[in-house]
Amino acid sequence: MPIIEPSGTDRSWAKENPGDIAASGEGSSGVFVGHLATVVGPGGDNGEMSGFNVFEEILSGIPKGPVKATSRSFRSAIEEAFIHSYTRQELDTVLAEELRLQWPQTDREPTDEEYSKRDVIKGYTAGWELPRLVAIARRMVTELDVTGVLLDDLTALLAVYDRGGGVGTPAKNLIFAANGPKPELVLRDAVNNDIEIVRNGEFCLVFDQPIPADGLTYSKLIEWWRARQGFADDVPPREVGLDLHNRLRSSLDNNKVEQVVFDTYAARYKDKTFDIPALIPQVYLHFDPATQLVRRAAGQGRSPLARQRMDFLILFSSSHRVVLEVDGKQHYAEGEKASPPLYSEMVAEDRRLRLAGYEVYRFGGAELMRPDASKMVADFFDRLAERMR
């Protein structure tokens, strides 16, 4: 059926009566009713041509409320963009081959003829939380053929989300879990900020892949660890994850209070659900190539870079980063005597991190030695996960 341009009267009526436009989201028949012309386009599951832009002027004239970057708003915009940009056959290719999404159901395939386009999209994205929805929206904007008001909606949501906080620049180098001498680094390519560890590399880990937009999960770390250590494909993820867990825990150097934080978070993996943000220990934030011993020998005193390593880092998304610090008395005292300069240095670095977009939470060493410390930390992680949804 041909696409029919609505008349000027139809345009005015649609703008004044948006609630009467029966665009049933996906619309099994692809029909806009009322005073509007009948259209077969990508809104219908069998549509082979795009008629959605015929009504772009009408839709753009309908008043909209303030944009809110919620899971619901992202999910709706994503579904509409897919539905009205691709035919049913094209959608299978885009989701499975171009975006390489994993189909979670085992009893039915996404190509099942009984599935509508909306069913397929919901099936692929079932259970996704906000960071993952944001990540796929970014890919749709930059990689797919989404245009017009559909692209505008996704772009507006992403702009609101990005204004909500986080670190503005992507993570480049993730060096963590050092369990021996400090690594020695060189800039192999200063223009691209490419580093190379030339000494003591065996005592630290370097995640050498881009940080996914939806954050660094433990399942992603397990995949990386499997490849790094040469585990066979038939080795269960739990076994690979346990080996990685032991390597990460070794970087805590028998620090009992840090182990409380690490072990409490690790308990969240026990239900075999590894697709949650990983707790990464001993992450280099700054890097001073000189050791403290070398600086003292040169009469230079303390390093000009405060807090070279973070106790723990969680990457809830590529921009939303949470730092956890466990404060023993060395953070605020020299020996048994309180040190105002040390304390001032610590809080100044906290301010710098927060202004850069990080969130910083501190645990006192004494509170982690209490009998109920594990429960207290578990409650904190529950509330933090809820806040980041």
C-alpha positions in Angstrom: 0.0 0.0 0.0 1.5 3.4 -0.9 2.4 6.0 1.6 -0.1 8.9 1.5 1.0 12.4 2.7 -1.6 13.7 5.1 -3.4 17.0 4.4 -2.8 20.2 6.2 -6.1 19.6 8.0 -4.9 16.2 9.1 -1.6 17.8 10.4 -3.5 20.3 12.5 -5.9 17.7 13.9 -3.0 15.4 14.9 -1.1 18.1 16.7 -4.2 19.1 18.6 -5.3 15.5 19.4 -2.1 13.5 20.0 -4.0 11.2 22.3 -6.2 10.1 19.4 -3.3 8.9 17.2 -3.6 5.2 17.3 0.1 4.4 16.8 -0.1 1.2 18.8 3.7 1.4 19.5 4.5 -1.3 17.0 1.0 -1.5 15.5 0.5 -4.9 14.0 -1.1 -3.3 10.9 1.1 -0.2 10.8 -2.0 2.0 10.6 -2.3 5.5 12.0 -6.1 6.1 12.3 -8.4 9.1 12.8 -8.1 11.7 10.1 -4.7 10.4 9.0 -3.9 8.3 5.9 -3.4 4.6 6.2 0.3 3.7 6.1 2.3 0.5 5.8 5.8 1.1 7.1 8.3 -0.2 9.5 5.7 0.0 12.3 4.2 -3.1 10.9 6.0 -6.4 11.2 5.8 -7.1 7.5 6.7 -3.5 6.3 9.5 -3.3 3.8 9.7 0.4 3.5 10.0 3.3 5.9 6.9 5.6 6.1 7.6 6.8 9.6 9.2 10.1 8.5 6.0 11.1 6.8 4.6 12.0 10.2 7.9 13.5 11.6 6.6 17.0 11.3 3.4 16.0 13.2 5.2 14.1 15.9 7.8 16.9 16.4 4.9 19.3 17.0 3.4 17.3 19.8 4.4 18.9 23.2 6.7 16.8 25.3 7.4 16.9 29.0 10.9 17.2 30.5 13.3 14.5 29.4 14.2 12.1 32.3 17.0 9.6 31.9 15.3 6.5 33.5 15.3 2.9 32.6 11.8 3.2 31.4 12.4 6.2 29.2 15.5 4.6 27.6 13.8 1.2 27.1 10.8 3.0 25.4 13.1 5.1 23.1 15.2 2.0 22.2 12.2 -0.1 21.4 10.6 2.6 19.2 13.9 3.3 17.4 14.3 -0.4 16.5 10.7 -0.9 15.6 10.4 2.1 13.3 13.9 1.8 11.7 14.0 -1.9 10.7 11.8 -4.6 9.2 11.3 -7.8 11.1 13.9 -9.6 9.0 16.4 -6.7 9.3 15.9 -6.6 13.1 17.1 -10.2 13.5 20.3 -9.3 11.7 20.9 -6.0 13.5 20.4 -7.4 17.0 22.2 -10.8 16.5 25.0 -10.0 14.0 25.7 -6.3 14.1 25.2 -5.6 17.8 26.1 -9.2 18.7 23.5 -9.4 21.5 22.9 -12.7 23.3 19.5 -14.3 23.1 18.8 -15.5 26.7 15.9 -17.9 26.1 16.7 -21.6 25.4 13.2 -22.9 24.5 12.5 -20.5 21.6 14.6 -18.7 19.0 14.2 -14.9 18.2 13.3 -15.9 14.6 10.1 -17.6 15.8 7.3 -16.3 13.5 5.0 -15.8 16.5 7.3 -13.1 17.9 6.5 -9.5 17.0 9.3 -7.0 16.7 8.6 -5.7 20.2 8.7 -9.3 21.6 12.1 -9.8 20.1 13.5 -6.5 21.4 12.1 -7.2 24.9 13.5 -10.8 24.8 17.0 -9.5 24.1 16.9 -6.8 26.7 14.9 -8.5 29.5 16.3 -7.6 32.9 18.7 -4.9 31.6 19.4 -2.2 34.0 20.1 1.5 33.2 23.8 1.4 32.4 23.3 -1.4 29.9 20.4 0.3 28.3 22.5 3.5 28.0 25.3 1.5 26.4 23.1 0.1 23.7 21.5 3.5 23.1 25.0 4.9 22.5 25.7 2.2 19.9 22.4 2.8 18.2 23.3 6.5 17.8 26.8 5.9 16.5 26.5 2.6 14.6 23.0 2.1 13.3 20.7 3.7 10.7 18.5 5.5 13.2 17.3 8.9 12.0 14.9 11.8 12.5 12.9 12.1 15.7 13.9 8.6 16.8 17.6 9.7 16.8 16.7 13.0 18.4 15.0 11.1 21.3 17.9 8.9 21.9 20.4 11.7 21.7 18.4 13.8 24.2 18.2 11.0 26.7 21.9 10.4 26.5 22.6 14.1 27.0 20.5 14.2 30.1 22.1 11.0 31.4 25.6 12.4 30.9 24.7 15.6 32.7 23.9 13.5 35.7 27.5 13.0 36.7 30.3 10.7 36.2 33.8 11.0 34.7 33.8 12.7 31.3 36.8 11.0 29.8 37.1 7.2 29.0 39.2 4.9 31.0 42.5 4.3 29.2 44.7 2.2 31.4 43.5 -0.1 34.1 46.5 -1.4 36.2 45.5 -3.2 39.3 46.0 -6.1 41.9 49.7 -5.5 42.4 51.1 -8.1 44.8 54.8 -7.3 44.6 57.3 -4.6 43.6 55.9 -1.5 41.9 55.8 -1.9 38.1 58.0 0.3 36.0 56.3 2.0 33.1 57.3 3.8 29.9 55.1 5.7 27.5 55.4 3.6 24.3 53.3 6.2 22.4 53.0 9.5 24.2 50.6 10.9 21.6 48.1 8.1 22.3 49.0 7.6 25.9 50.0 4.0 25.3 52.0 2.6 28.2 54.2 -0.5 28.5 55.4 -2.2 31.7 59.1 -2.8 31.3 59.8 -4.3 34.7 57.9 -6.1 37.5 54.9 -6.7 35.1 54.5 -10.1 36.6 53.3 -8.6 39.9 50.4 -6.6 38.6 47.4 -7.1 36.2 46.6 -4.8 33.2 43.2 -5.0 31.7 44.0 -4.3 28.0 40.5 -4.0 26.6 38.2 -1.0 26.2 35.9 -0.5 29.2 32.4 -1.4 28.1 29.9 1.5 28.2 27.8 -0.5 30.6 30.7 -1.0 33.0 33.2 -3.7 33.8 31.4 -6.8 35.1 32.9 -9.9 36.7 31.8 -12.0 33.8 33.8 -9.7 31.5 36.8 -10.0 33.7 36.4 -13.8 33.7 36.4 -13.8 29.9 39.6 -11.7 29.9 41.2 -13.9 32.5 40.3 -17.1 30.6 42.1 -15.8 27.5 45.0 -14.4 29.5 45.7 -17.6 31.4 44.9 -20.0 28.6 41.9 -21.8 30.1 40.2 -24.1 27.7 36.7 -23.2 26.5 35.1 -26.2 28.4 36.4 -25.0 31.8 33.3 -23.7 33.7 33.2 -19.9 34.3 32.9 -20.6 38.0 36.3 -22.3 38.0 37.9 -19.5 36.0 36.3 -17.0 38.3 37.6 -18.7 41.4 41.1 -18.6 40.0 40.8 -14.9 39.3 39.3 -14.3 42.7 42.3 -15.9 44.4 44.7 -13.7 42.3 42.9 -10.5 43.1 42.7 -11.4 46.8 46.5 -12.0 46.9 46.9 -8.2 46.2 45.4 -7.4 49.6 48.6 -8.5 51.4 46.8 -10.1 54.3 45.1 -6.8 55.2 42.3 -8.1 57.3 40.0 -5.1 57.0 40.3 -4.9 53.3 39.6 -8.6 53.1 36.3 -8.0 54.9 35.3 -5.6 52.1 36.5 -7.9 49.3 35.1 -11.1 50.7 31.7 -9.6 51.4 31.4 -8.3 47.9 32.6 -11.7 46.5 29.7 -13.3 48.2 27.4 -11.6 45.7 28.9 -13.8 43.0 28.0 -17.1 44.7 24.7 -17.5 43.0 26.7 -18.1 39.8 25.5 -14.6 38.6 28.7 -13.0 37.5 27.1 -10.3 35.4 27.4 -7.6 38.0 30.1 -4.9 38.3 33.4 -6.3 39.5 35.1 -5.0 42.7 38.7 -4.3 41.5 41.4 -4.1 44.2 44.5 -2.0 44.3 44.0 0.2 41.2 46.6 2.7 40.2 45.1 6.1 40.0 48.3 8.2 39.7 51.7 6.9 38.8 55.0 8.3 40.1 57.9 6.5 38.3 60.1 7.0 41.4 59.7 4.9 44.5 59.6 6.4 47.9 63.0 5.0 48.6 64.5 6.7 45.6 62.9 10.0 46.5 64.2 9.8 50.0 67.7 9.0 48.8 67.5 12.1 46.5 66.3 14.2 49.4 63.0 14.9 47.7 60.7 13.8 50.5 57.2 12.5 49.7 55.9 11.9 46.2 54.1 14.9 44.6 51.2 12.5 43.7 49.0 11.7 46.6 47.2 8.3 46.8 48.8 6.6 43.9 46.6 3.5 44.4 42.9 3.2 45.2 41.9 0.4 47.6 39.0 -0.6 45.4 37.3 0.6 42.2 33.9 -0.3 40.8 33.1 0.7 37.2 29.3 0.8 37.1 29.6 2.2 33.6 32.4 3.7 31.5 31.8 7.1 33.3 30.2 6.1 36.6 33.1 5.1 38.8 33.0 4.4 42.6 36.1 4.5 44.7 36.2 2.6 48.1 38.9 3.5 50.6 39.7 1.6 53.8 41.3 4.0 56.3 43.8 2.6 58.7 45.6 5.0 61.0 48.4 5.5 58.4 46.0 7.7 56.5 45.8 10.3 59.3 48.6 9.6 61.8 52.3 9.2 61.9 53.0 6.4 64.3 50.6 7.0 67.2 50.4 10.7 66.7 47.7 12.4 64.7 49.0 14.2 61.6 47.0 17.1 60.3 49.1 17.3 57.1 48.3 13.7 56.3 44.6 14.2 56.9 44.6 17.4 54.8 46.3 15.6 52.0 43.7 12.8 52.1 40.6 15.1 52.1 42.2 17.3 49.3 42.6 14.2 47.1 38.9 13.3 47.9 37.8 16.7 46.7 39.8 16.4 43.5 38.4 12.9 42.7 34.8 14.1 43.3 35.3 17.1 41.1 36.6 14.8 38.4 33.3 12.8 38.6 34.3 9.9 40.9 32.2 8.9 43.9 34.3 8.2 47.0 33.2 6.2 50.0 35.4 5.5 53.0 35.3 2.8 55.6 37.1 3.2 58.9 39.5 0.4 59.8 38.0 0.2 63.3 34.4 -0.4 62.0 35.6 -3.2 59.8 36.9 -5.0 62.9 33.5 -5.2 64.6 31.7 -8.5 64.8 28.9 -7.2 62.5 31.3 -5.7 59.9 30.3 -8.1 57.1 26.6 -7.4 57.5 27.3 -3.6 57.6 29.3 -3.9 54.4 26.8 -6.1 52.7 24.0 -3.6 53.5 26.2 -0.8 52.0 26.7 -2.8 48.7 23.0 -3.5 48.5 22.1 0.2 48.8 24.9 1.2 46.4 23.7 -1.3 43.8 20.1 0.1 44.2 21.3 3.6 43.8 23.2 2.8 40.6 20.2 1.0 38.9 
